[in-house]
Amino acid sequence: MTMTREEIQALLQLLDDPNDEVNQTVTSRILEQGPTILPDLEAAWEGSMDPMHQDRIINLIQEIQIQYNHNQLEKWVLTEQNDLLKGVFLISRYQYPDLELKQLEISLDRIIKDVWLELNNNLTALEKVRILNHIIYDIHGFTKNTKNFYSPQNSFINQVLETGKGNPISLAVVYSIIAQRLNLPIFGVNLPKNFILAYKDELVAGSGLDEVTEDILFYINPYNRGAVLGRREIEYFLKQQKIEPQESHFKPCSNLEIIVRILHNLINAYHKSGYREKADLYEAVLMMISSP
């Protein structure tokens, strides 16, 4: 139930009540208000001189932000999976709650415009990929982050766009979003121990999720400056990694599978860096979107 400003102020004053039962009731009422109460909580934090009171407010702000993002991500899973940018944006919002989708769109639009200026309908698929590679890697300087390969920052789209550095899947996400905004049929392929892209035949390309691979012209490795691959190279890679080839290793995956892969990367990254609470958060997110 929406509260008046006077009711909110009265509630916030009770946050430092020593009675646990009162505190639980107040906390529950505040959480019910959702993001609309955040400006009041921030103002209360700034006006407080009590460290315990400030800690309670910070915890409430974080819990509200996380719950709101949970709700947005659940909505994305149910109705917005075709929008990959929105999905990776929501994953970044857990770490950067003030991040706005518009910020990402502005960064991507600069690259998209540069590619668009070079494209024309007379180019072959390979020629279009060469232009993409030139603009993304040579002009805008995107590169693999070998120095900090396991850093969580490699999985946050805003950080990848800001630094120009990422891991195989984050670079693939940037590449495919740019391509798809330009109506180029380039889709993610969930290859184990790597992540690549498939360029489908533009005459038959649909959603990118067909059960056959005959309409794939070639593959692209965004982690290796957009190198073009054939099926044989992928088979050889799998053999080197001692992985039994499966058809899923050669055909486009869903955007939800991409988000799941990013979450696994984040969980592993935070475990490696010793941030158990962060790992637990993303494990909870993974469980939430994986449940029926």
C-alpha positions as CSV (number, residue, x, y, z in Angstrom):
1,M,0.0,0.0,0.0
2,T,1.4,3.4,-1.0
3,M,2.2,5.6,2.0
4,T,2.0,9.4,2.4
5,R,5.2,11.4,2.9
6,E,4.3,12.0,6.5
7,E,3.8,8.2,7.1
8,I,7.1,7.5,5.5
9,Q,8.9,10.1,7.6
10,A,7.3,8.6,10.8
11,L,8.4,5.1,9.7
12,L,12.0,6.1,9.0
13,Q,12.3,7.6,12.5
14,L,11.5,4.2,14.0
15,L,14.4,2.5,12.2
16,D,16.6,3.1,15.2
17,D,14.1,1.6,17.6
18,P,16.0,-0.9,19.9
19,N,12.9,-3.2,19.9
20,D,13.5,-6.1,17.4
21,E,9.8,-6.6,16.8
22,V,9.3,-2.9,16.0
23,N,12.3,-2.9,13.8
24,Q,11.1,-6.0,11.8
25,T,7.7,-4.4,11.3
26,V,9.2,-1.1,10.1
27,T,11.6,-2.9,7.8
28,S,8.8,-5.0,6.3
29,R,6.6,-1.8,5.7
30,I,9.6,0.0,4.1
31,L,10.4,-2.9,1.8
32,E,6.7,-3.1,0.6
33,Q,7.1,0.4,-0.8
34,G,9.7,-0.7,-3.4
35,P,12.0,1.8,-5.3
36,T,9.6,4.7,-4.7
37,I,10.9,5.0,-1.2
38,L,14.6,5.1,-2.2
39,P,14.9,9.0,-2.3
40,D,13.5,9.1,1.3
41,L,15.9,6.5,2.5
42,E,18.9,8.2,0.9
43,A,17.9,11.5,2.5
44,A,17.5,9.8,5.9
45,W,21.0,8.3,5.5
46,E,22.5,11.7,4.7
47,G,20.7,13.3,7.7
48,S,21.6,10.6,10.2
49,M,24.6,10.8,12.6
50,D,24.1,7.3,14.0
51,P,26.3,4.6,12.4
52,M,23.9,1.8,13.3
53,H,21.0,3.7,11.9
54,Q,23.0,4.4,8.7
55,D,23.8,0.7,8.3
56,R,20.2,-0.3,8.5
57,I,19.3,2.3,5.9
58,I,22.1,1.1,3.6
59,N,20.9,-2.5,4.0
60,L,17.3,-1.5,3.1
61,I,18.4,0.4,0.1
62,Q,20.4,-2.6,-1.2
63,E,17.6,-5.0,-0.5
64,I,15.1,-2.9,-2.3
65,Q,17.4,-2.5,-5.3
66,I,18.1,-6.2,-5.5
67,Q,14.4,-7.1,-5.2
68,Y,13.5,-4.6,-7.9
69,N,16.1,-6.0,-10.2
70,H,14.9,-9.6,-9.5
71,N,11.4,-8.5,-10.6
72,Q,12.8,-6.9,-13.7
73,L,14.9,-9.9,-14.6
74,E,12.0,-12.3,-14.1
75,K,9.9,-10.1,-16.4
76,W,12.7,-10.2,-19.0
77,V,12.8,-14.0,-18.8
78,L,9.1,-14.2,-19.4
79,T,8.5,-11.6,-22.0
80,E,11.7,-9.8,-23.2
81,Q,14.3,-12.4,-24.0
82,N,14.6,-11.1,-27.6
83,D,16.3,-8.0,-26.1
84,L,19.8,-9.2,-25.2
85,L,21.0,-5.7,-24.2
86,K,18.2,-5.5,-21.6
87,G,19.2,-8.8,-20.2
88,V,22.9,-8.0,-19.8
89,F,22.0,-4.5,-18.5
90,L,20.0,-6.1,-15.7
91,I,22.9,-8.3,-14.7
92,S,25.1,-5.3,-14.5
93,R,22.5,-3.4,-12.4
94,Y,23.1,-5.8,-9.5
95,Q,26.6,-4.4,-9.2
96,Y,25.8,-0.9,-10.5
97,P,22.3,0.0,-9.3
98,D,22.4,3.5,-10.7
99,L,23.2,2.3,-14.2
100,E,20.8,3.4,-16.9
101,L,20.0,1.5,-20.1
102,K,20.3,4.8,-22.0
103,Q,24.0,5.0,-21.1
104,L,24.7,1.6,-22.8
105,E,22.6,2.5,-25.8
106,I,24.6,5.8,-26.3
107,S,27.9,3.9,-26.2
108,L,26.7,1.2,-28.6
109,D,25.1,3.7,-31.0
110,R,28.5,5.4,-31.7
111,I,29.9,2.0,-32.8
112,I,26.7,1.1,-34.7
113,K,26.8,4.4,-36.6
114,D,30.4,3.9,-37.6
115,V,29.7,0.4,-39.0
116,W,26.5,1.5,-40.7
117,L,28.4,4.2,-42.6
118,E,30.6,1.5,-44.2
119,L,28.0,-1.1,-45.0
120,N,26.0,-1.5,-48.2
121,N,23.8,-4.2,-49.7
122,N,26.4,-5.2,-52.3
123,L,28.8,-6.5,-49.8
124,T,29.2,-10.3,-49.1
125,A,28.8,-11.7,-45.6
126,L,32.6,-11.9,-45.2
127,E,33.0,-8.3,-46.3
128,K,30.5,-7.2,-43.8
129,V,32.3,-9.1,-41.0
130,R,35.6,-7.5,-42.1
131,I,34.0,-4.0,-41.6
132,L,32.6,-5.0,-38.2
133,N,36.0,-6.2,-37.2
134,H,37.7,-3.1,-38.4
135,I,35.3,-0.8,-36.6
136,I,35.1,-2.8,-33.3
137,Y,38.7,-3.8,-32.9
138,D,40.8,-1.2,-34.9
139,I,38.7,1.9,-34.5
140,H,37.1,1.4,-31.1
141,G,39.9,-0.7,-29.7
142,F,38.0,-3.6,-28.2
143,T,40.4,-6.4,-27.1
144,K,40.5,-9.5,-24.8
145,N,41.4,-8.9,-21.2
146,T,44.2,-11.5,-20.8
147,K,45.7,-9.6,-17.8
148,N,42.6,-10.0,-15.7
149,F,40.8,-12.8,-17.4
150,Y,38.9,-13.9,-14.3
151,S,37.9,-10.4,-13.2
152,P,34.1,-9.9,-12.6
153,Q,34.3,-6.7,-14.5
154,N,34.7,-8.7,-17.7
155,S,31.0,-9.8,-17.3
156,F,29.5,-6.4,-16.8
157,I,28.4,-4.8,-20.1
158,N,29.0,-1.2,-18.9
159,Q,32.5,-2.0,-17.9
160,V,33.3,-3.7,-21.2
161,L,31.9,-0.8,-23.2
162,E,33.9,1.7,-21.0
163,T,37.2,-0.1,-21.0
164,G,37.0,-1.9,-24.3
165,K,38.2,-5.1,-22.6
166,G,36.3,-8.3,-22.0
167,N,36.1,-12.1,-21.9
168,P,34.9,-14.3,-24.8
169,I,31.2,-14.0,-24.0
170,S,31.1,-10.3,-23.2
171,L,32.9,-9.4,-26.4
172,A,30.6,-11.8,-28.3
173,V,27.6,-10.0,-26.7
174,V,28.8,-6.6,-27.7
175,Y,29.6,-7.9,-31.2
176,S,26.2,-9.6,-31.7
177,I,24.2,-6.7,-30.4
178,I,25.9,-4.3,-32.8
179,A,25.4,-6.7,-35.7
180,Q,21.8,-7.4,-34.9
181,R,21.0,-3.7,-34.6
182,L,22.3,-3.5,-38.2
183,N,20.1,-6.4,-39.2
184,L,23.0,-8.8,-39.7
185,P,22.1,-12.4,-38.7
186,I,24.9,-13.0,-36.2
187,F,24.0,-15.0,-33.1
188,G,25.7,-16.5,-30.0
189,V,26.9,-20.1,-29.9
190,N,27.4,-21.5,-26.5
191,L,30.8,-23.3,-27.1
192,P,32.3,-24.8,-24.0
193,K,35.5,-23.1,-22.7
194,N,34.9,-20.3,-25.3
195,F,32.0,-18.5,-26.8
196,I,31.6,-17.8,-30.5
197,L,29.1,-16.4,-33.0
198,A,27.4,-17.9,-36.0
199,Y,26.7,-15.9,-39.2
200,K,23.5,-17.3,-40.8
201,D,22.5,-17.2,-44.4
202,E,20.6,-13.9,-44.7
203,L,18.1,-15.4,-47.1
204,V,16.9,-18.0,-44.6
205,A,17.9,-16.4,-41.3
206,G,15.0,-16.2,-38.8
207,S,15.1,-16.1,-35.1
208,G,18.6,-17.6,-35.0
209,L,17.4,-20.6,-32.9
210,D,16.7,-23.2,-35.6
211,E,17.4,-26.8,-34.9
212,V,19.7,-27.2,-38.0
213,T,23.1,-25.8,-38.8
214,E,23.0,-26.0,-42.6
215,D,22.0,-22.4,-42.9
216,I,25.1,-21.2,-41.0
217,L,27.6,-19.6,-43.4
218,F,30.5,-19.5,-41.0
219,Y,31.5,-18.8,-37.4
220,I,33.2,-15.8,-35.8
221,N,35.5,-15.7,-32.8
222,P,35.1,-12.3,-31.1
223,Y,37.8,-13.1,-28.6
224,N,40.3,-13.4,-31.5
225,R,39.5,-10.1,-33.2
226,G,36.6,-11.6,-35.1
227,A,38.5,-14.4,-36.8
228,V,36.3,-16.4,-39.2
229,L,36.0,-20.1,-38.5
230,G,34.5,-23.2,-40.2
231,R,32.9,-26.2,-38.5
232,R,36.1,-28.1,-38.8
233,E,38.0,-25.6,-36.6
234,I,35.3,-26.0,-33.9
235,E,35.5,-29.7,-34.1
236,Y,39.3,-29.5,-33.8
237,F,39.0,-27.2,-30.8
238,L,36.5,-29.6,-29.0
239,K,38.9,-32.5,-29.7
240,Q,41.8,-30.5,-28.2
241,Q,39.7,-29.8,-25.1
242,K,38.6,-33.5,-25.0
243,I,35.0,-32.5,-25.2
244,E,32.5,-34.8,-27.1
245,P,30.9,-32.7,-29.9
246,Q,27.2,-32.0,-29.6
247,E,24.9,-30.3,-32.0
248,S,24.4,-27.5,-29.5
249,H,28.1,-26.6,-29.9
250,F,27.4,-25.6,-33.5
251,K,24.0,-23.9,-33.5
252,P,22.8,-20.5,-32.0
253,C,21.7,-20.5,-28.4
254,S,19.0,-18.5,-26.8
255,N,19.6,-15.1,-25.0
256,L,18.6,-16.8,-21.8
257,E,21.5,-19.3,-22.2
258,I,23.8,-16.3,-22.7
259,I,22.6,-14.8,-19.4
260,V,23.1,-18.1,-17.6
261,R,26.6,-18.4,-19.0
262,I,27.4,-14.9,-17.8
263,L,26.1,-15.7,-14.3
264,H,28.3,-18.8,-14.1
265,N,31.3,-16.6,-15.0
266,L,30.4,-14.1,-12.3
267,I,29.9,-16.8,-9.7
268,N,33.3,-18.3,-10.5
269,A,35.0,-14.9,-10.6
270,Y,33.7,-13.9,-7.2
271,H,34.7,-17.2,-5.7
272,K,38.2,-16.8,-7.1
273,S,38.5,-13.3,-5.7
274,G,37.1,-14.3,-2.3
275,Y,33.8,-12.3,-2.4
276,R,31.5,-15.0,-1.1
277,E,28.5,-12.7,-0.6
278,K,28.7,-11.6,-4.2
279,A,28.9,-15.2,-5.4
280,D,25.9,-16.1,-3.2
281,L,23.9,-13.2,-4.8
282,Y,24.5,-14.4,-8.3
283,E,23.9,-18.0,-7.4
284,A,20.5,-16.8,-6.1
285,V,19.9,-15.0,-9.4
286,L,20.9,-18.0,-11.4
287,M,18.5,-20.2,-9.3
288,M,15.7,-17.7,-9.8
289,I,15.9,-17.6,-13.6
290,S,16.6,-21.4,-13.9
291,S,13.5,-22.5,-11.9
292,P,10.4,-23.5,-13.9
